[in-house]
Amino acid sequence: MYRLYGVKKWGSLGPQCILEEVGAPYEMVWLSAEDRRGSYRKINPLGYVPSLQLADGRFVFESSAIVTHTTDAHPSALAPRPGTPDHAMYLSWLTWMNAEIYSTMNAAEFLEDEGNTVGDAASRASLAEAVRAKVDGLFDIVERHLGGGFMLGKVVSAADIYLMMVTLWTRPNRRALYERCPNIGRVVAAVNARPAVVKVLALNDLA
Ligand SMILES: N[C@@H](CCC(=O)N[C@@H](CS)C(=O)NCC(=O)O)C(=O)O
Protein backbone atom coordinates (compact mmCIF):
# COMPACT_ATOMS: atom_id res chain seq x y z
CA MET A 1 0.00 0.00 0.00
CA TYR A 2 1.34 3.40 -0.99
CA ARG A 3 0.54 6.65 0.79
CA LEU A 4 0.43 9.76 -1.40
CA TYR A 5 0.74 13.14 0.34
CA GLY A 6 -0.89 15.98 -1.54
CA VAL A 7 -3.07 19.03 -1.81
CA LYS A 8 -6.06 19.24 -4.12
CA LYS A 9 -5.18 20.59 -7.61
CA TRP A 10 -1.48 20.75 -6.74
CA GLY A 11 1.46 18.59 -7.83
CA SER A 12 0.00 15.42 -6.33
CA LEU A 13 -2.73 15.39 -8.99
CA GLY A 14 -0.60 13.82 -11.74
CA PRO A 15 0.90 11.12 -9.50
CA GLN A 16 -2.60 10.36 -8.17
CA CYS A 17 -3.87 9.90 -11.75
CA ILE A 18 -1.03 7.46 -12.44
CA LEU A 19 -1.68 5.45 -9.26
CA GLU A 20 -5.34 5.18 -10.30
CA GLU A 21 -4.42 4.33 -13.89
CA VAL A 22 -2.16 1.41 -12.95
CA GLY A 23 -4.53 0.19 -10.21
CA ALA A 24 -1.91 0.46 -7.46
CA PRO A 25 -3.33 0.39 -3.92
CA TYR A 26 -2.81 3.77 -2.26
CA GLU A 27 -4.15 5.97 0.48
CA MET A 28 -4.44 9.71 -0.16
CA VAL A 29 -3.28 12.02 2.63
CA TRP A 30 -4.56 15.58 2.05
CA LEU A 31 -2.31 18.07 3.80
CA SER A 32 -3.32 21.38 5.34
CA ALA A 33 -1.11 24.50 5.19
CA GLU A 34 -0.35 23.87 8.86
CA ASP A 35 0.76 20.28 8.15
CA ARG A 36 3.10 21.53 5.41
CA ARG A 37 4.71 24.06 7.73
CA GLY A 38 5.05 21.49 10.53
CA SER A 39 5.73 17.78 10.74
CA TYR A 40 5.51 17.26 6.98
CA ARG A 41 8.90 19.04 6.63
CA LYS A 42 10.50 15.89 8.00
CA ILE A 43 9.15 14.07 4.94
CA ASN A 44 9.78 16.79 2.36
CA PRO A 45 12.27 19.49 3.48
CA LEU A 46 10.62 22.33 1.52
CA GLY A 47 7.13 21.25 2.61
CA TYR A 48 6.31 20.59 -1.03
CA VAL A 49 3.78 18.11 -2.34
CA PRO A 50 3.78 15.47 -3.60
CA SER A 51 5.57 12.80 -1.58
CA LEU A 52 4.91 9.08 -1.92
CA GLN A 53 5.46 6.71 0.95
CA LEU A 54 6.57 3.26 -0.15
CA ALA A 55 5.65 -0.04 1.49
CA ASP A 56 9.04 -0.09 3.30
CA GLY A 57 8.25 3.30 4.89
CA ARG A 58 10.66 5.42 2.82
CA PHE A 59 9.48 8.47 0.87
CA VAL A 60 9.88 9.28 -2.82
CA PHE A 61 9.87 13.01 -3.55
CA GLU A 62 9.76 14.96 -6.85
CA SER A 63 6.61 14.44 -8.89
CA SER A 64 8.46 13.10 -11.94
CA ALA A 65 10.29 10.51 -9.81
CA ILE A 66 6.97 9.41 -8.29
CA VAL A 67 5.38 9.05 -11.73
CA THR A 68 8.37 7.12 -13.11
CA HIS A 69 8.62 4.85 -10.09
CA THR A 70 4.90 4.08 -10.26
CA THR A 71 4.90 3.21 -13.96
CA ASP A 72 8.14 1.21 -13.64
CA ALA A 73 6.83 -0.77 -10.65
CA HIS A 74 3.42 -1.35 -12.26
CA PRO A 75 4.01 -1.98 -15.98
CA SER A 76 1.16 -0.90 -18.25
CA ALA A 77 0.61 0.66 -21.66
CA LEU A 78 1.14 4.06 -20.03
CA ALA A 79 4.96 3.90 -20.12
CA PRO A 80 7.78 2.18 -21.99
CA ARG A 81 9.77 -0.63 -20.41
CA PRO A 82 12.68 0.64 -18.24
CA GLY A 83 16.05 0.50 -19.91
CA THR A 84 14.71 0.87 -23.45
CA PRO A 85 15.38 3.85 -25.74
CA ASP A 86 11.66 4.71 -25.57
CA HIS A 87 11.95 4.83 -21.78
CA ALA A 88 14.89 7.22 -22.15
CA MET A 89 12.63 9.56 -24.14
CA TYR A 90 9.98 9.20 -21.43
CA LEU A 91 12.52 10.19 -18.76
CA SER A 92 13.73 13.12 -20.84
CA TRP A 93 10.30 14.65 -21.27
CA LEU A 94 9.10 14.01 -17.72
CA THR A 95 12.29 15.49 -16.29
CA TRP A 96 12.12 18.44 -18.66
CA MET A 97 8.51 19.23 -17.79
CA ASN A 98 9.39 19.07 -14.10
CA ALA A 99 12.71 20.95 -14.25
CA GLU A 100 11.69 23.55 -16.81
CA ILE A 101 7.92 24.10 -16.83
CA TYR A 102 6.98 23.26 -13.23
CA SER A 103 10.01 25.02 -11.71
CA THR A 104 9.62 28.13 -13.86
CA MET A 105 5.94 28.37 -12.91
CA ASN A 106 7.00 28.07 -9.27
CA ALA A 107 9.43 30.96 -9.79
CA ALA A 108 6.59 33.12 -11.17
CA GLU A 109 4.35 32.17 -8.25
CA PHE A 110 7.14 33.05 -5.82
CA LEU A 111 7.39 36.53 -7.38
CA GLU A 112 3.60 36.96 -7.36
CA ASP A 113 3.19 35.79 -3.77
CA GLU A 114 1.60 38.57 -1.74
CA GLY A 115 3.83 37.68 1.19
CA ASN A 116 7.00 38.25 -0.85
CA THR A 117 8.77 41.39 0.32
CA VAL A 118 12.04 40.95 -1.62
CA GLY A 119 12.73 44.17 -3.55
CA ASP A 120 9.86 46.44 -4.52
CA ALA A 121 6.46 45.43 -5.84
CA ALA A 122 6.95 46.93 -9.31
CA SER A 123 10.25 45.05 -9.85
CA ARG A 124 8.67 41.81 -8.66
CA ALA A 125 5.72 42.33 -11.03
CA SER A 126 7.92 42.96 -14.06
CA LEU A 127 10.14 39.98 -13.20
CA ALA A 128 7.03 37.82 -12.81
CA GLU A 129 5.84 38.95 -16.22
CA ALA A 130 9.19 37.97 -17.77
CA VAL A 131 9.09 34.57 -16.07
CA ARG A 132 5.49 33.99 -17.25
CA ALA A 133 6.68 34.81 -20.80
CA LYS A 134 9.33 32.13 -20.39
CA VAL A 135 6.61 29.65 -19.35
CA ASP A 136 4.64 30.51 -22.50
CA GLY A 137 7.76 29.82 -24.56
CA LEU A 138 8.21 26.44 -22.86
CA PHE A 139 4.62 25.47 -23.71
CA ASP A 140 5.32 26.60 -27.30
CA ILE A 141 8.14 24.04 -27.40
CA VAL A 142 5.72 21.33 -26.22
CA GLU A 143 3.15 22.45 -28.79
CA ARG A 144 5.67 22.06 -31.62
CA HIS A 145 6.94 18.75 -30.23
CA LEU A 146 3.42 17.29 -30.10
CA GLY A 147 2.48 18.03 -33.70
CA GLY A 148 -0.49 15.72 -34.27
CA GLY A 149 0.65 13.18 -31.66
CA PHE A 150 1.36 12.75 -27.98
CA MET A 151 4.42 13.39 -25.81
CA LEU A 152 5.96 10.02 -26.72
CA GLY A 153 4.60 9.81 -30.26
CA LYS A 154 1.53 7.93 -31.36
CA VAL A 155 0.13 6.70 -28.04
CA VAL A 156 -0.95 8.34 -24.80
CA SER A 157 1.49 7.91 -21.92
CA ALA A 158 1.95 9.04 -18.35
CA ALA A 159 3.94 11.97 -19.79
CA ASP A 160 0.69 13.31 -21.29
CA ILE A 161 -0.99 13.07 -17.90
CA TYR A 162 1.93 14.98 -16.38
CA LEU A 163 1.55 17.60 -19.12
CA MET A 164 -2.16 17.93 -18.28
CA MET A 165 -1.22 18.58 -14.64
CA VAL A 166 1.24 21.39 -15.38
CA THR A 167 -1.26 23.10 -17.70
CA LEU A 168 -3.62 23.51 -14.72
CA TRP A 169 -1.51 26.33 -13.30
CA THR A 170 -1.13 28.49 -16.41
CA ARG A 171 -2.11 32.16 -16.53
CA PRO A 172 -4.54 33.72 -17.22
CA ASN A 173 -6.09 30.24 -17.16
CA ARG A 174 -5.65 26.80 -18.71
CA ARG A 175 -8.35 27.32 -21.35
CA ALA A 176 -6.44 30.28 -22.78
CA LEU A 177 -3.41 28.01 -23.13
CA TYR A 178 -5.46 25.31 -24.92
CA GLU A 179 -6.73 27.93 -27.38
CA ARG A 180 -3.26 29.29 -28.03
CA CYS A 181 -1.74 25.78 -28.24
CA PRO A 182 -4.38 23.51 -29.82
CA ASN A 183 -2.14 20.40 -29.82
CA ILE A 184 -1.79 20.73 -26.05
CA GLY A 185 -5.56 21.25 -25.81
CA ARG A 186 -6.18 18.09 -27.83
CA VAL A 187 -3.82 16.00 -25.69
CA VAL A 188 -5.35 17.32 -22.47
CA ALA A 189 -8.86 16.53 -23.77
CA ALA A 190 -7.77 12.94 -24.56
CA VAL A 191 -6.21 12.55 -21.11
CA ASN A 192 -9.20 14.07 -19.33
CA ALA A 193 -11.56 11.55 -20.99
CA ARG A 194 -9.79 8.60 -19.34
CA PRO A 195 -11.91 7.11 -16.51
CA ALA A 196 -9.06 7.14 -13.97
CA VAL A 197 -8.36 10.80 -14.72
CA VAL A 198 -12.07 11.71 -14.56
CA LYS A 199 -12.15 10.15 -11.09
CA VAL A 200 -9.03 11.99 -9.88
CA LEU A 201 -10.16 15.34 -11.29
CA ALA A 202 -13.41 14.95 -9.32
CA LEU A 203 -11.48 14.02 -6.18
CA ASN A 204 -9.50 17.24 -6.69
CA ASP A 205 -12.69 19.31 -7.09
CA LEU A 206 -11.97 19.90 -10.79
CA ALA A 207 -14.77 19.24 -13.23
N1 LIG B 1 9.92 19.85 -7.95
C1 LIG B 1 8.82 19.54 -7.09
C2 LIG B 1 7.91 20.74 -7.02
C3 LIG B 1 6.74 20.51 -6.11
C4 LIG B 1 6.00 21.80 -5.84
O1 LIG B 1 6.45 22.90 -6.18
N2 LIG B 1 4.83 21.70 -5.20
C5 LIG B 1 4.07 22.89 -4.84
C6 LIG B 1 2.60 22.70 -5.14
S1 LIG B 1 2.21 22.47 -6.81
C7 LIG B 1 4.16 23.08 -3.36
O2 LIG B 1 4.01 22.15 -2.60
N3 LIG B 1 4.43 24.34 -2.92
C8 LIG B 1 4.53 24.65 -1.54
C9 LIG B 1 3.93 25.94 -1.19
O3 LIG B 1 3.48 26.64 -2.09
O4 LIG B 1 3.87 26.22 0.01
C10 LIG B 1 8.08 18.30 -7.62
O5 LIG B 1 8.05 18.12 -8.83
O6 LIG B 1 7.56 17.51 -6.82
The ligand as a Tripos MOL2 file, in Angstrom:
@<TRIPOS>MOLECULE
LIG
   20    19     1     0     0
SMALL
NO_CHARGES

@<TRIPOS>ATOM
      1 N1          9.9180   19.8480   -7.9450 N.3       1 LIG1
      2 C1          8.8180   19.5380   -7.0880 C.3       1 LIG1
      3 C2          7.9130   20.7380   -7.0220 C.3       1 LIG1
      4 C3          6.7380   20.5120   -6.1090 C.3       1 LIG1
      5 C4          5.9960   21.8040   -5.8390 C.2       1 LIG1
      6 O1          6.4450   22.9050   -6.1760 O.2       1 LIG1
      7 N2          4.8270   21.6980   -5.2040 N.am      1 LIG1
      8 C5          4.0740   22.8850   -4.8380 C.3       1 LIG1
      9 C6          2.6020   22.7010   -5.1440 C.3       1 LIG1
     10 S1          2.2100   22.4670   -6.8140 S.3       1 LIG1
     11 C7          4.1650   23.0790   -3.3580 C.2       1 LIG1
     12 O2          4.0080   22.1540   -2.5990 O.2       1 LIG1
     13 N3          4.4320   24.3390   -2.9210 N.am      1 LIG1
     14 C8          4.5290   24.6490   -1.5360 C.3       1 LIG1
     15 C9          3.9260   25.9360   -1.1860 C.2       1 LIG1
     16 O3          3.4800   26.6370   -2.0890 O.co2     1 LIG1
     17 O4          3.8650   26.2230    0.0080 O.co2     1 LIG1
     18 C10         8.0760   18.3040   -7.6240 C.2       1 LIG1
     19 O5          8.0490   18.1160   -8.8320 O.co2     1 LIG1
     20 O6          7.5620   17.5140   -6.8190 O.co2     1 LIG1
@<TRIPOS>BOND
     1     1     2 1
     2     2     3 1
     3     2    18 1
     4     3     4 1
     5     4     5 1
     6     5     6 2
     7     5     7 1
     8     7     8 1
     9     8     9 1
    10     8    11 1
    11     9    10 1
    12    11    12 2
    13    11    13 1
    14    13    14 1
    15    14    15 1
    16    15    16 2
    17    15    17 1
    18    18    19 2
    19    18    20 1
@<TRIPOS>SUBSTRUCTURE
     1 LIG1         1 GROUP 0 **** ****
